[in-house]
Amino acid sequence: MSKEIVVSTGPGETRAAVVEDGKLVEVHIERSAHQRHVGNIYKGRVENVLPGMQAAFVNIGLERNAFLYVDDALKAREGHFDDLDIEDLKALSIRDLLRKNQDIIVQVTKEPIGTKGARVVTQVTLPGRNVVLMPTVNYVGVSRRITDDEERNRLKKVAGKGKPRKYGVIVRTAAEGKDEEEIISEIKFLVKLWRRVNNKARRASAPCLLHRDYDLIYRIMRDLLSDDIDAFIIDDEHELEKAEDIINIMSPKLKSRLKLHENETPILEAYGIEEEIEKALRSRVWLSCGGYIVFDETEALTSIDVNTGRYIGTTNLQDTVLKTNLEAAGAIAHHLRLRNIGGIIVIDFIDMDSEDARQQVAEKLEEELKKDKTKATVLGFTHLGLLEMTRKKTRPGLEEALTRACPYCDGRGLILSEETLAFRVERAVKRIAVKTEQEAMLVTLHPNVASLLIGQGGANLSRLEQETGKVIYVKGNPNFHMEDTGEIITGRREAIKKMAVPVSVGDVLEVEIKEQHASNPTNGITRIDGYIVDIDGAGSLVGKRILVEIKKVFRTYAKAKPKDVEDAANTVAGVDRDNSINMVIAGDGHV
């Protein structure tokens, strides 16, 4: 399997993408305007102790107080309760550990998300490339990804030898095969770092930042750049030099993997990453078999629905269902990693009659999740046939990082239908008609809503005029949002007509054909300030500019025919131009 790390740098944003066999599997984004907090160490002050929640809120200097759960406070305090066994420790209340206005050192493990503050722990960890130092516990562990028993024992002895008394060390996967000197040297470096943090904590007043985790490029090199990475490609020469300095310290033998992107095409486009990110933001994912998956992320959980779609199979229904579900399981694991979806996840696979089939799908999902370094747990199928699982969440997902709630639907993903909006505008017209003595009204709104307000053959508009006793003009403006109530202007009939109908019979216009006529595709449509012009035989000229002559003028639209260019040129006395239309003024000066 080929693996590459692609890094795009810029003044305000850095993106790092992990590509496996040409397929995007991970995206990491860091923006200067949104500082990262995970990994940062703070001296905080306890603001509230809540026994009912077995938690405390800690002021660490951010907009919202951080949340500290009792278990996350216990882990670093076990040494203070040596006379208690593990069961007694678990029985301790948050009040036994913390008090209001107490100063404590904490580390952020989860970013503030939405209305929730950061999640913090008192068990500090300082990650290096080969080891993770835990200054608050006495422990030695080895990554489970290192499976060779002899190597595990060797690394455990090296870590135990290199760490100070009462310090903890976890040996990372990257340490496999590394010599003793390199590992111990890194432990010493991390110990010095912790001592600097501790010294700063003694002098500083809470709340205070004691240590900020490194930038994205450093973290990617520390956590992801390993022997199985074929290339680390970056698009900035200065950042490449910094990366070379880092790798010379971390792992000099990997320096040859660092490369500069020299293609004129932007690096994310060159590797097709931009397109894949756009696809990952869509709710629907199509499978190669013809089925599809729908992702729906909510605050409480993420629901995933699997459907057969266009896939009809070749043998029987259960084979079709099983094949679709197996492919979906692989795609779901991939997209959980790509979208960085965490928390509770519920998957509605297509119903399977066989327990063996359900087991196959669950095993397939678990197998695919092993490619993901983020911890995920498959809990199995419920009585309702839904598969439950969890995935650790430490940072905002791709959707949260790149999008915001729609200001119109407030994040619901729904807007009012055109019919609903047309009735709303109609009620507004009636309400205004009662209050004004003016004889005419001009209603401007989105074209889709405008067409419904007018009705087939103008029937709805005629009825509305009869009910209100007003002359009503309607214009569609594509720049209006669908849910905009529109703009309603009242005035004298002639004044409103001039605003509503910008053309006259005989006018010669240079226009751009915007689209085909909806019910008569041989004709083309253009708009002048929202007023529709229907042009005979121009349906094949969409996107082109032509001369037309106005033949008939109605209240809501005009009819026109293409005008011979040479003939029109003889009558041109001047041209009034804007981005979409040019009014050609005839010799008599009449528009």
Secondary structure, 3 states (H helix, E strand, C coil): CCEEEEEECCCCEEEEEEEECCEEEEEEEEECCECCCCCCEEEEEEEEEECCCCEEEEECCCCCCEEEEHHHHHCCCHHHHCCCCHHHHHCCCHHHHCCCCCEEEEEEEECCECCECCEEECCCCEECCCEEEECCCCEEEECCCCCCHHHHHHHHHHHHHHCCCCCEEEECHHHCCCCHHHHHHHHHHHHHHHHHHHHHHHHCCCCEEEECCCCHHHHHHHHCCCCCCCEEEECCHHHHHHHHHHHHHHCHHHHHHEEECCCCCCHHHHCCHHHHHHHHCCCEEECCCCCEEEEEECCCCEEEEEECCCCCCCCCHHHHHHHHHHHHHHHHHHHHHHHCCCEEEEEECCCCCCHHHHHHHHHHHHHHHCCCCCCEEEEEECCCCCEEEEECCCCCCHHHHHCCCCCCCCCCCCCCCHHHHHHHHHHHHHHHHHHCCCCEEEEEECHHHHHHHHCHHHHHHHHHHHHHCCEEEEEECCCCCCCCCCEEEEECHHHHHHHHCCCCCCCEEEEECCEECCCCCCCEEEEECCEEEEECCCHHHCCCEEEEEEEEECCCEEEEEECCHHHHHCCCCEEEECCCEEEEECCCCCC
